Amino acid sequence: MNRLMTIGALAAGLSSLFHPAYADPSKPAVTIDPEQSCSRDLAALPEFLMANDTGAADNRRHRGKAATAAALERATRETASVKSGDDCVRVLRRYPDPP
């Protein structure tokens, strides 16, 4: 058997170990709290936008710090009601826009 076939067979064998059918029922499933996760994502978003969005600094200067702070406050309140990842995406997409 050549080396590539050996690696492929090994990868297929290992991936089968992580199949849901082999999950240990005595261990609790990993759960993610959408509200907590969304709040963390929102907290990181302003800095991320300033570093990675070429128009973010101009937008902040144009709208002003008060409007930017109000948008973040509104989004922070909205994260308290998210129930799913889709809800969080809606909040995060609206964040920099004015109310």
Phi and psi restraints in degrees (range 20) as a CNS / XPLOR table:
assign (resid 1 and name C) (resid 2 and name N)
       (resid 2 and name CA) (resid 2 and name C) 1.0 -79.3 20.0 2
assign (resid 2 and name N) (resid 2 and name CA)
       (resid 2 and name C) (resid 3 and name N) 1.0 168.2 20.0 2
assign (resid 2 and name C) (resid 3 and name N)
       (resid 3 and name CA) (resid 3 and name C) 1.0 -61.3 20.0 2
assign (resid 3 and name N) (resid 3 and name CA)
       (resid 3 and name C) (resid 4 and name N) 1.0 -41.1 20.0 2
assign (resid 3 and name C) (resid 4 and name N)
       (resid 4 and name CA) (resid 4 and name C) 1.0 -63.7 20.0 2
assign (resid 4 and name N) (resid 4 and name CA)
       (resid 4 and name C) (resid 5 and name N) 1.0 -41.6 20.0 2
assign (resid 4 and name C) (resid 5 and name N)
       (resid 5 and name CA) (resid 5 and name C) 1.0 -66.2 20.0 2
assign (resid 5 and name N) (resid 5 and name CA)
       (resid 5 and name C) (resid 6 and name N) 1.0 -36.4 20.0 2
assign (resid 5 and name C) (resid 6 and name N)
       (resid 6 and name CA) (resid 6 and name C) 1.0 -65.1 20.0 2
assign (resid 6 and name N) (resid 6 and name CA)
       (resid 6 and name C) (resid 7 and name N) 1.0 -44.7 20.0 2
assign (resid 6 and name C) (resid 7 and name N)
       (resid 7 and name CA) (resid 7 and name C) 1.0 -63.3 20.0 2
assign (resid 7 and name N) (resid 7 and name CA)
       (resid 7 and name C) (resid 8 and name N) 1.0 -42.9 20.0 2
assign (resid 7 and name C) (resid 8 and name N)
       (resid 8 and name CA) (resid 8 and name C) 1.0 -61.8 20.0 2
assign (resid 8 and name N) (resid 8 and name CA)
       (resid 8 and name C) (resid 9 and name N) 1.0 -43.2 20.0 2
assign (resid 8 and name C) (resid 9 and name N)
       (resid 9 and name CA) (resid 9 and name C) 1.0 -65.3 20.0 2
assign (resid 9 and name N) (resid 9 and name CA)
       (resid 9 and name C) (resid 10 and name N) 1.0 -40.7 20.0 2
assign (resid 9 and name C) (resid 10 and name N)
       (resid 10 and name CA) (resid 10 and name C) 1.0 -63.5 20.0 2
assign (resid 10 and name N) (resid 10 and name CA)
       (resid 10 and name C) (resid 11 and name N) 1.0 -44.7 20.0 2
assign (resid 10 and name C) (resid 11 and name N)
       (resid 11 and name CA) (resid 11 and name C) 1.0 -62.6 20.0 2
assign (resid 11 and name N) (resid 11 and name CA)
       (resid 11 and name C) (resid 12 and name N) 1.0 -42.0 20.0 2
assign (resid 11 and name C) (resid 12 and name N)
       (resid 12 and name CA) (resid 12 and name C) 1.0 -64.1 20.0 2
assign (resid 12 and name N) (resid 12 and name CA)
       (resid 12 and name C) (resid 13 and name N) 1.0 -40.3 20.0 2
assign (resid 12 and name C) (resid 13 and name N)
       (resid 13 and name CA) (resid 13 and name C) 1.0 -66.0 20.0 2
assign (resid 13 and name N) (resid 13 and name CA)
       (resid 13 and name C) (resid 14 and name N) 1.0 -43.4 20.0 2
assign (resid 13 and name C) (resid 14 and name N)
       (resid 14 and name CA) (resid 14 and name C) 1.0 -66.2 20.0 2
assign (resid 14 and name N) (resid 14 and name CA)
       (resid 14 and name C) (resid 15 and name N) 1.0 -40.1 20.0 2
assign (resid 14 and name C) (resid 15 and name N)
       (resid 15 and name CA) (resid 15 and name C) 1.0 -65.4 20.0 2
assign (resid 15 and name N) (resid 15 and name CA)
       (resid 15 and name C) (resid 16 and name N) 1.0 -29.7 20.0 2
assign (resid 15 and name C) (resid 16 and name N)
       (resid 16 and name CA) (resid 16 and name C) 1.0 -68.5 20.0 2
assign (resid 16 and name N) (resid 16 and name CA)
       (resid 16 and name C) (resid 17 and name N) 1.0 -24.8 20.0 2
assign (resid 16 and name C) (resid 17 and name N)
       (resid 17 and name CA) (resid 17 and name C) 1.0 -67.1 20.0 2
assign (resid 17 and name N) (resid 17 and name CA)
       (resid 17 and name C) (resid 18 and name N) 1.0 -25.4 20.0 2
assign (resid 17 and name C) (resid 18 and name N)
       (resid 18 and name CA) (resid 18 and name C) 1.0 -97.5 20.0 2
assign (resid 18 and name N) (resid 18 and name CA)
       (resid 18 and name C) (resid 19 and name N) 1.0 7.3 20.0 2
assign (resid 18 and name C) (resid 19 and name N)
       (resid 19 and name CA) (resid 19 and name C) 1.0 -64.8 20.0 2
assign (resid 19 and name N) (resid 19 and name CA)
       (resid 19 and name C) (resid 20 and name N) 1.0 141.5 20.0 2
assign (resid 19 and name C) (resid 20 and name N)
       (resid 20 and name CA) (resid 20 and name C) 1.0 -55.2 20.0 2
assign (resid 20 and name N) (resid 20 and name CA)
       (resid 20 and name C) (resid 21 and name N) 1.0 -27.2 20.0 2
assign (resid 20 and name C) (resid 21 and name N)
       (resid 21 and name CA) (resid 21 and name C) 1.0 -65.0 20.0 2
assign (resid 21 and name N) (resid 21 and name CA)
       (resid 21 and name C) (resid 22 and name N) 1.0 -21.5 20.0 2
assign (resid 21 and name C) (resid 22 and name N)
       (resid 22 and name CA) (resid 22 and name C) 1.0 -98.9 20.0 2
assign (resid 22 and name N) (resid 22 and name CA)
       (resid 22 and name C) (resid 23 and name N) 1.0 8.1 20.0 2
assign (resid 22 and name C) (resid 23 and name N)
       (resid 23 and name CA) (resid 23 and name C) 1.0 -65.1 20.0 2
assign (resid 23 and name N) (resid 23 and name CA)
       (resid 23 and name C) (resid 24 and name N) 1.0 145.1 20.0 2
assign (resid 23 and name C) (resid 24 and name N)
       (resid 24 and name CA) (resid 24 and name C) 1.0 -82.0 20.0 2
assign (resid 24 and name N) (resid 24 and name CA)
       (resid 24 and name C) (resid 25 and name N) 1.0 112.4 20.0 2
assign (resid 24 and name C) (resid 25 and name N)
       (resid 25 and name CA) (resid 25 and name C) 1.0 -67.7 20.0 2
assign (resid 25 and name N) (resid 25 and name CA)
       (resid 25 and name C) (resid 26 and name N) 1.0 -15.8 20.0 2
assign (resid 25 and name C) (resid 26 and name N)
       (resid 26 and name CA) (resid 26 and name C) 1.0 -79.3 20.0 2
assign (resid 26 and name N) (resid 26 and name CA)
       (resid 26 and name C) (resid 27 and name N) 1.0 -14.4 20.0 2
assign (resid 26 and name C) (resid 27 and name N)
       (resid 27 and name CA) (resid 27 and name C) 1.0 -96.6 20.0 2
assign (resid 27 and name N) (resid 27 and name CA)
       (resid 27 and name C) (resid 28 and name N) 1.0 136.7 20.0 2
assign (resid 27 and name C) (resid 28 and name N)
       (resid 28 and name CA) (resid 28 and name C) 1.0 -67.6 20.0 2
assign (resid 28 and name N) (resid 28 and name CA)
       (resid 28 and name C) (resid 29 and name N) 1.0 147.5 20.0 2
assign (resid 28 and name C) (resid 29 and name N)
       (resid 29 and name CA) (resid 29 and name C) 1.0 -69.9 20.0 2
assign (resid 29 and name N) (resid 29 and name CA)
       (resid 29 and name C) (resid 30 and name N) 1.0 149.7 20.0 2
assign (resid 29 and name C) (resid 30 and name N)
       (resid 30 and name CA) (resid 30 and name C) 1.0 -73.1 20.0 2
assign (resid 30 and name N) (resid 30 and name CA)
       (resid 30 and name C) (resid 31 and name N) 1.0 127.1 20.0 2
assign (resid 30 and name C) (resid 31 and name N)
       (resid 31 and name CA) (resid 31 and name C) 1.0 -118.6 20.0 2
assign (resid 31 and name N) (resid 31 and name CA)
       (resid 31 and name C) (resid 32 and name N) 1.0 147.4 20.0 2
assign (resid 31 and name C) (resid 32 and name N)
       (resid 32 and name CA) (resid 32 and name C) 1.0 -120.2 20.0 2
assign (resid 32 and name N) (resid 32 and name CA)
       (resid 32 and name C) (resid 33 and name N) 1.0 127.9 20.0 2
assign (resid 32 and name C) (resid 33 and name N)
       (resid 33 and name CA) (resid 33 and name C) 1.0 -81.3 20.0 2
assign (resid 33 and name N) (resid 33 and name CA)
       (resid 33 and name C) (resid 34 and name N) 1.0 110.5 20.0 2
assign (resid 33 and name C) (resid 34 and name N)
       (resid 34 and name CA) (resid 34 and name C) 1.0 -57.1 20.0 2
assign (resid 34 and name N) (resid 34 and name CA)
       (resid 34 and name C) (resid 35 and name N) 1.0 -38.6 20.0 2
assign (resid 34 and name C) (resid 35 and name N)
       (resid 35 and name CA) (resid 35 and name C) 1.0 -65.1 20.0 2
assign (resid 35 and name N) (resid 35 and name CA)
       (resid 35 and name C) (resid 36 and name N) 1.0 -46.6 20.0 2
assign (resid 35 and name C) (resid 36 and name N)
       (resid 36 and name CA) (resid 36 and name C) 1.0 -65.9 20.0 2
assign (resid 36 and name N) (resid 36 and name CA)
       (resid 36 and name C) (resid 37 and name N) 1.0 -43.7 20.0 2
assign (resid 36 and name C) (resid 37 and name N)
       (resid 37 and name CA) (resid 37 and name C) 1.0 -63.7 20.0 2
assign (resid 37 and name N) (resid 37 and name CA)
       (resid 37 and name C) (resid 38 and name N) 1.0 -42.5 20.0 2
assign (resid 37 and name C) (resid 38 and name N)
       (resid 38 and name CA) (resid 38 and name C) 1.0 -65.3 20.0 2
assign (resid 38 and name N) (resid 38 and name CA)
       (resid 38 and name C) (resid 39 and name N) 1.0 -40.0 20.0 2
assign (resid 38 and name C) (resid 39 and name N)
       (resid 39 and name CA) (resid 39 and name C) 1.0 -61.8 20.0 2
assign (resid 39 and name N) (resid 39 and name CA)
       (resid 39 and name C) (resid 40 and name N) 1.0 -41.5 20.0 2
assign (resid 39 and name C) (resid 40 and name N)
       (resid 40 and name CA) (resid 40 and name C) 1.0 -64.1 20.0 2
assign (resid 40 and name N) (resid 40 and name CA)
       (resid 40 and name C) (resid 41 and name N) 1.0 -44.2 20.0 2
assign (resid 40 and name C) (resid 41 and name N)
       (resid 41 and name CA) (resid 41 and name C) 1.0 -62.6 20.0 2
assign (resid 41 and name N) (resid 41 and name CA)
       (resid 41 and name C) (resid 42 and name N) 1.0 -42.6 20.0 2
assign (resid 41 and name C) (resid 42 and name N)
       (resid 42 and name CA) (resid 42 and name C) 1.0 -63.8 20.0 2
assign (resid 42 and name N) (resid 42 and name CA)
       (resid 42 and name C) (resid 43 and name N) 1.0 -40.4 20.0 2
assign (resid 42 and name C) (resid 43 and name N)
       (resid 43 and name CA) (resid 43 and name C) 1.0 -61.6 20.0 2
assign (resid 43 and name N) (resid 43 and name CA)
       (resid 43 and name C) (resid 44 and name N) 1.0 -32.3 20.0 2
assign (resid 43 and name C) (resid 44 and name N)
       (resid 44 and name CA) (resid 44 and name C) 1.0 -84.6 20.0 2
assign (resid 44 and name N) (resid 44 and name CA)
       (resid 44 and name C) (resid 45 and name N) 1.0 -17.6 20.0 2
assign (resid 44 and name C) (resid 45 and name N)
       (resid 45 and name CA) (resid 45 and name C) 1.0 -64.5 20.0 2
assign (resid 45 and name N) (resid 45 and name CA)
       (resid 45 and name C) (resid 46 and name N) 1.0 -44.7 20.0 2
assign (resid 45 and name C) (resid 46 and name N)
       (resid 46 and name CA) (resid 46 and name C) 1.0 -58.5 20.0 2
assign (resid 46 and name N) (resid 46 and name CA)
       (resid 46 and name C) (resid 47 and name N) 1.0 -46.0 20.0 2
assign (resid 46 and name C) (resid 47 and name N)
       (resid 47 and name CA) (resid 47 and name C) 1.0 -65.7 20.0 2
assign (resid 47 and name N) (resid 47 and name CA)
       (resid 47 and name C) (resid 48 and name N) 1.0 -40.6 20.0 2
assign (resid 47 and name C) (resid 48 and name N)
       (resid 48 and name CA) (resid 48 and name C) 1.0 -60.8 20.0 2
assign (resid 48 and name N) (resid 48 and name CA)
       (resid 48 and name C) (resid 49 and name N) 1.0 -45.5 20.0 2
assign (resid 48 and name C) (resid 49 and name N)
       (resid 49 and name CA) (resid 49 and name C) 1.0 -62.9 20.0 2
assign (resid 49 and name N) (resid 49 and name CA)
       (resid 49 and name C) (resid 50 and name N) 1.0 -42.5 20.0 2
assign (resid 49 and name C) (resid 50 and name N)
       (resid 50 and name CA) (resid 50 and name C) 1.0 -62.8 20.0 2
assign (resid 50 and name N) (resid 50 and name CA)
       (resid 50 and name C) (resid 51 and name N) 1.0 -34.7 20.0 2
assign (resid 50 and name C) (resid 51 and name N)
       (resid 51 and name CA) (resid 51 and name C) 1.0 -82.7 20.0 2
assign (resid 51 and name N) (resid 51 and name CA)
       (resid 51 and name C) (resid 52 and name N) 1.0 -26.1 20.0 2
assign (resid 51 and name C) (resid 52 and name N)
       (resid 52 and name CA) (resid 52 and name C) 1.0 -122.2 20.0 2
assign (resid 52 and name N) (resid 52 and name CA)
       (resid 52 and name C) (resid 53 and name N) 1.0 -11.9 20.0 2
assign (resid 52 and name C) (resid 53 and name N)
       (resid 53 and name CA) (resid 53 and name C) 1.0 -107.9 20.0 2
assign (resid 53 and name N) (resid 53 and name CA)
       (resid 53 and name C) (resid 54 and name N) 1.0 115.3 20.0 2
assign (resid 53 and name C) (resid 54 and name N)
       (resid 54 and name CA) (resid 54 and name C) 1.0 -62.9 20.0 2
assign (resid 54 and name N) (resid 54 and name CA)
       (resid 54 and name C) (resid 55 and name N) 1.0 -23.3 20.0 2
assign (resid 54 and name C) (resid 55 and name N)
       (resid 55 and name CA) (resid 55 and name C) 1.0 -96.3 20.0 2
assign (resid 55 and name N) (resid 55 and name CA)
       (resid 55 and name C) (resid 56 and name N) 1.0 -1.9 20.0 2
assign (resid 55 and name C) (resid 56 and name N)
       (resid 56 and name CA) (resid 56 and name C) 1.0 -64.2 20.0 2
assign (resid 56 and name N) (resid 56 and name CA)
       (resid 56 and name C) (resid 57 and name N) 1.0 -44.1 20.0 2
assign (resid 56 and name C) (resid 57 and name N)
       (resid 57 and name CA) (resid 57 and name C) 1.0 -64.9 20.0 2
assign (resid 57 and name N) (resid 57 and name CA)
       (resid 57 and name C) (resid 58 and name N) 1.0 -42.3 20.0 2
assign (resid 57 and name C) (resid 58 and name N)
       (resid 58 and name CA) (resid 58 and name C) 1.0 -64.4 20.0 2
assign (resid 58 and name N) (resid 58 and name CA)
       (resid 58 and name C) (resid 59 and name N) 1.0 -40.6 20.0 2
assign (resid 58 and name C) (resid 59 and name N)
       (resid 59 and name CA) (resid 59 and name C) 1.0 -61.8 20.0 2
assign (resid 59 and name N) (resid 59 and name CA)
       (resid 59 and name C) (resid 60 and name N) 1.0 -43.0 20.0 2
assign (resid 59 and name C) (resid 60 and name N)
       (resid 60 and name CA) (resid 60 and name C) 1.0 -65.1 20.0 2
assign (resid 60 and name N) (resid 60 and name CA)
       (resid 60 and name C) (resid 61 and name N) 1.0 -43.0 20.0 2
assign (resid 60 and name C) (resid 61 and name N)
       (resid 61 and name CA) (resid 61 and name C) 1.0 -65.2 20.0 2
assign (resid 61 and name N) (resid 61 and name CA)
       (resid 61 and name C) (resid 62 and name N) 1.0 -42.0 20.0 2
assign (resid 61 and name C) (resid 62 and name N)
       (resid 62 and name CA) (resid 62 and name C) 1.0 -66.0 20.0 2
assign (resid 62 and name N) (resid 62 and name CA)
       (resid 62 and name C) (resid 63 and name N) 1.0 -46.5 20.0 2
assign (resid 62 and name C) (resid 63 and name N)
       (resid 63 and name CA) (resid 63 and name C) 1.0 -80.9 20.0 2
assign (resid 63 and name N) (resid 63 and name CA)
       (resid 63 and name C) (resid 64 and name N) 1.0 -28.9 20.0 2
assign (resid 63 and name C) (resid 64 and name N)
       (resid 64 and name CA) (resid 64 and name C) 1.0 94.8 20.0 2
assign (resid 64 and name N) (resid 64 and name CA)
       (resid 64 and name C) (resid 65 and name N) 1.0 156.8 20.0 2
assign (resid 64 and name C) (resid 65 and name N)
       (resid 65 and name CA) (resid 65 and name C) 1.0 -65.8 20.0 2
assign (resid 65 and name N) (resid 65 and name CA)
       (resid 65 and name C) (resid 66 and name N) 1.0 -34.6 20.0 2
assign (resid 65 and name C) (resid 66 and name N)
       (resid 66 and name CA) (resid 66 and name C) 1.0 -65.0 20.0 2
assign (resid 66 and name N) (resid 66 and name CA)
       (resid 66 and name C) (resid 67 and name N) 1.0 -43.2 20.0 2
assign (resid 66 and name C) (resid 67 and name N)
       (resid 67 and name CA) (resid 67 and name C) 1.0 -67.1 20.0 2
assign (resid 67 and name N) (resid 67 and name CA)
       (resid 67 and name C) (resid 68 and name N) 1.0 -38.8 20.0 2
assign (resid 67 and name C) (resid 68 and name N)
       (resid 68 and name CA) (resid 68 and name C) 1.0 -64.9 20.0 2
assign (resid 68 and name N) (resid 68 and name CA)
       (resid 68 and name C) (resid 69 and name N) 1.0 -43.3 20.0 2
assign (resid 68 and name C) (resid 69 and name N)
       (resid 69 and name CA) (resid 69 and name C) 1.0 -64.6 20.0 2
assign (resid 69 and name N) (resid 69 and name CA)
       (resid 69 and name C) (resid 70 and name N) 1.0 -38.7 20.0 2
assign (resid 69 and name C) (resid 70 and name N)
       (resid 70 and name CA) (resid 70 and name C) 1.0 -65.1 20.0 2
assign (resid 70 and name N) (resid 70 and name CA)
       (resid 70 and name C) (resid 71 and name N) 1.0 -39.4 20.0 2
assign (resid 70 and name C) (resid 71 and name N)
       (resid 71 and name CA) (resid 71 and name C) 1.0 -64.8 20.0 2
assign (resid 71 and name N) (resid 71 and name CA)
       (resid 71 and name C) (resid 72 and name N) 1.0 -40.5 20.0 2
assign (resid 71 and name C) (resid 72 and name N)
       (resid 72 and name CA) (resid 72 and name C) 1.0 -66.9 20.0 2
assign (resid 72 and name N) (resid 72 and name CA)
       (resid 72 and name C) (resid 73 and name N) 1.0 -39.8 20.0 2
assign (resid 72 and name C) (resid 73 and name N)
       (resid 73 and name CA) (resid 73 and name C) 1.0 -63.0 20.0 2
assign (resid 73 and name N) (resid 73 and name CA)
       (resid 73 and name C) (resid 74 and name N) 1.0 -44.7 20.0 2
assign (resid 73 and name C) (resid 74 and name N)
       (resid 74 and name CA) (resid 74 and name C) 1.0 -61.0 20.0 2
assign (resid 74 and name N) (resid 74 and name CA)
       (resid 74 and name C) (resid 75 and name N) 1.0 -46.2 20.0 2
assign (resid 74 and name C) (resid 75 and name N)
       (resid 75 and name CA) (resid 75 and name C) 1.0 -64.3 20.0 2
assign (resid 75 and name N) (resid 75 and name CA)
       (resid 75 and name C) (resid 76 and name N) 1.0 -37.2 20.0 2
assign (resid 75 and name C) (resid 76 and name N)
       (resid 76 and name CA) (resid 76 and name C) 1.0 -62.9 20.0 2
assign (resid 76 and name N) (resid 76 and name CA)
       (resid 76 and name C) (resid 77 and name N) 1.0 -42.9 20.0 2
assign (resid 76 and name C) (resid 77 and name N)
       (resid 77 and name CA) (resid 77 and name C) 1.0 -62.7 20.0 2
assign (resid 77 and name N) (resid 77 and name CA)
       (resid 77 and name C) (resid 78 and name N) 1.0 -40.6 20.0 2
assign (resid 77 and name C) (resid 78 and name N)
       (resid 78 and name CA) (resid 78 and name C) 1.0 -67.2 20.0 2
assign (resid 78 and name N) (resid 78 and name CA)
       (resid 78 and name C) (resid 79 and name N) 1.0 -29.7 20.0 2
assign (resid 78 and name C) (resid 79 and name N)
       (resid 79 and name CA) (resid 79 and name C) 1.0 -65.6 20.0 2
assign (resid 79 and name N) (resid 79 and name CA)
       (resid 79 and name C) (resid 80 and name N) 1.0 -21.7 20.0 2
assign (resid 79 and name C) (resid 80 and name N)
       (resid 80 and name CA) (resid 80 and name C) 1.0 -67.7 20.0 2
assign (resid 80 and name N) (resid 80 and name CA)
       (resid 80 and name C) (resid 81 and name N) 1.0 -17.5 20.0 2
assign (resid 80 and name C) (resid 81 and name N)
       (resid 81 and name CA) (resid 81 and name C) 1.0 -109.9 20.0 2
assign (resid 81 and name N) (resid 81 and name CA)
       (resid 81 and name C) (resid 82 and name N) 1.0 5.4 20.0 2
assign (resid 81 and name C) (resid 82 and name N)
       (resid 82 and name CA) (resid 82 and name C) 1.0 -70.4 20.0 2
assign (resid 82 and name N) (resid 82 and name CA)
       (resid 82 and name C) (resid 83 and name N) 1.0 140.4 20.0 2
assign (resid 82 and name C) (resid 83 and name N)
       (resid 83 and name CA) (resid 83 and name C) 1.0 -119.3 20.0 2
assign (resid 83 and name N) (resid 83 and name CA)
       (resid 83 and name C) (resid 84 and name N) 1.0 -9.6 20.0 2
assign (resid 83 and name C) (resid 84 and name N)
       (resid 84 and name CA) (resid 84 and name C) 1.0 -151.9 20.0 2
assign (resid 84 and name N) (resid 84 and name CA)
       (resid 84 and name C) (resid 85 and name N) 1.0 170.3 20.0 2
assign (resid 84 and name C) (resid 85 and name N)
       (resid 85 and name CA) (resid 85 and name C) 1.0 -62.5 20.0 2
assign (resid 85 and name N) (resid 85 and name CA)
       (resid 85 and name C) (resid 86 and name N) 1.0 -35.6 20.0 2
assign (resid 85 and name C) (resid 86 and name N)
       (resid 86 and name CA) (resid 86 and name C) 1.0 -63.8 20.0 2
assign (resid 86 and name N) (resid 86 and name CA)
       (resid 86 and name C) (resid 87 and name N) 1.0 -40.8 20.0 2
assign (resid 86 and name C) (resid 87 and name N)
       (resid 87 and name CA) (resid 87 and name C) 1.0 -60.0 20.0 2
assign (resid 87 and name N) (resid 87 and name CA)
       (resid 87 and name C) (resid 88 and name N) 1.0 -42.6 20.0 2
assign (resid 87 and name C) (resid 88 and name N)
       (resid 88 and name CA) (resid 88 and name C) 1.0 -64.0 20.0 2
assign (resid 88 and name N) (resid 88 and name CA)
       (resid 88 and name C) (resid 89 and name N) 1.0 -43.7 20.0 2
assign (resid 88 and name C) (resid 89 and name N)
       (resid 89 and name CA) (resid 89 and name C) 1.0 -58.7 20.0 2
assign (resid 89 and name N) (resid 89 and name CA)
       (resid 89 and name C) (resid 90 and name N) 1.0 -41.1 20.0 2
assign (resid 89 and name C) (resid 90 and name N)
       (resid 90 and name CA) (resid 90 and name C) 1.0 -61.6 20.0 2
assign (resid 90 and name N) (resid 90 and name CA)
       (resid 90 and name C) (resid 91 and name N) 1.0 -43.0 20.0 2
assign (resid 90 and name C) (resid 91 and name N)
       (resid 91 and name CA) (resid 91 and name C) 1.0 -64.7 20.0 2
assign (resid 91 and name N) (resid 91 and name CA)
       (resid 91 and name C) (resid 92 and name N) 1.0 -46.9 20.0 2
assign (resid 91 and name C) (resid 92 and name N)
       (resid 92 and name CA) (resid 92 and name C) 1.0 -66.5 20.0 2
assign (resid 92 and name N) (resid 92 and name CA)
       (resid 92 and name C) (resid 93 and name N) 1.0 -34.7 20.0 2
assign (resid 92 and name C) (resid 93 and name N)
       (resid 93 and name CA) (resid 93 and name C) 1.0 -69.7 20.0 2
assign (resid 93 and name N) (resid 93 and name CA)
       (resid 93 and name C) (resid 94 and name N) 1.0 -32.5 20.0 2
assign (resid 93 and name C) (resid 94 and name N)
       (resid 94 and name CA) (resid 94 and name C) 1.0 -81.2 20.0 2
assign (resid 94 and name N) (resid 94 and name CA)
       (resid 94 and name C) (resid 95 and name N) 1.0 -18.3 20.0 2
assign (resid 94 and name C) (resid 95 and name N)
       (resid 95 and name CA) (resid 95 and name C) 1.0 -45.7 20.0 2
assign (resid 95 and name N) (resid 95 and name CA)
       (resid 95 and name C) (resid 96 and name N) 1.0 -58.3 20.0 2
assign (resid 95 and name C) (resid 96 and name N)
       (resid 96 and name CA) (resid 96 and name C) 1.0 -75.2 20.0 2
assign (resid 96 and name N) (resid 96 and name CA)
       (resid 96 and name C) (resid 97 and name N) 1.0 -9.9 20.0 2
assign (resid 96 and name C) (resid 97 and name N)
       (resid 97 and name CA) (resid 97 and name C) 1.0 -77.4 20.0 2
assign (resid 97 and name N) (resid 97 and name CA)
       (resid 97 and name C) (resid 98 and name N) 1.0 148.5 20.0 2
assign (resid 97 and name C) (resid 98 and name N)
       (resid 98 and name CA) (resid 98 and name C) 1.0 -67.5 20.0 2
assign (resid 98 and name N) (resid 98 and name CA)
       (resid 98 and name C) (resid 99 and name N) 1.0 153.2 20.0 2
